[in-house]
Amino acid sequence: MLHAIPDLLRTVLAFVVVLGVLVFVHELGHYLAARWRNVHVEVFSIGFGRAITSWVDRQGTLWKLAWIPLGGYVKLHGQERPEDVPEELRAQWIAGRTFHEKGVGSRAIVVAAGPIANFLLAAVLFAGLFLAFGKPLTLPVVGEVLPDSAAAHAGLQANDRIIRIGDTPIHDFEDIQKIVTAAPDATLPVTVQRDGADQVLTVHTESREAGGKRVGLLGIRGGKVEYQKLSVPGAIWGGITQTWTVTADTLSGLAEMIGGRRGTDELGGPLRIAQLSGQVAELGVASLISFIAVLSVNLGLINLFPIPVLDGGHLLFYLAEAIRGRPLPPRALEYGFRAGLAVLAGLFIFATWNDLTHIGVFRWFAGLIG
């Protein structure tokens, strides 16, 4: 049991660092946008519950670090609607610096700034990694040939370097995937470099159903990875493109889950994040930074979902207000927020169930009873 204590401590510390960075940057986006739009920020809190430490800055904002590291919040001055607060509280509001009296455009900027900050964080972290270590490139080298696959039947071997498929030159492993995926049940001439000599092999691809269409299969796994050194502009652009790639892949995965083409067991919550944080931290700082960048993209996307309570839900209400020329009726807002809370509660329960299943709690409990 004692040997598990360092692992547990590493997991807890990594989880606190990962979540702390993501939450701080997200709330900092709201804070800076509020300052820009001349909205007073009353509280900036990392974590919930009783404060470990707190201080008030020159702007009158209370900064807090709280005990429960599962989120955070920014409390905006006059965030409530005037009709929802007593008259004595309204009398304390600072004219011109309350959130509710700002135009719909300014309110939308403050709300959208949180998710935008998460996307910017991901781009900066990816760019920093590319600048410090280089951009990882999976070489078009066969790492493993799956048995009884199209590649095995064609005679492909481990360590073969694929340099051309048809007339198309191959630069990285992704090039292979793109060409093969678009060619189900097709015959392709594949030029490989083996023992310093070029050979042409004829591959008859296999196929399977994915996303409502047939995609090609080759049956190999990539092996070697090299790191390309990038200039500062190249690293910045690489960070932007990598953030876009992670965003597109995440949205594609969610679309497949919603369409029933992909299992929902990949959905995870805080327990899964904590477990992965500890595992990634063991691999080194670079892996942990990359993990934070990917999670930052996910946090930005989740907050943009059009679910009331989330930033995306507020933006949806502001869009309706801009179209109507006046806010939505209070009853519509109330029902919207109730529905949003119900959806979030359901997602949280489902993700936690997945987490407990993934880490084997139910198997352990069943074994204990058995």
Secondary structure, DSSP 8 states (H G I E B T S, - for coil): -TTHHHHHHHHHHHHHHHHHHHHHHHHHHHHHHHHHTT--EEEEEEEEEEEEEEEE-TTS-EEEEEEEEEEEEEEETT-S-GGGS-HHHHTTS-TT--STTS-HHHHHHHHHHHHHHHHHHHHHHHHHHHHHH-EEEE-SBEEEE-TTSHHHHHT--TT-EEEEETTEE--SHHHHHHHHHT-TT-EEEEEEEETTEEEEEEEE-EEEEETTEEEEE--EEE--EEEE---HHHHHHHHHHHHHHHHHHHHHHHHHHHTTSS-GGG---HHHHHHHHHHHHHH-HHHHHHHHHHHHHHHHHHHHSS-TTSHHHHHHHHHHHHHHTS---HHHHHHHHHHHHHHHHHHHHHHHHHHHHHTTHHHHHHHHH-
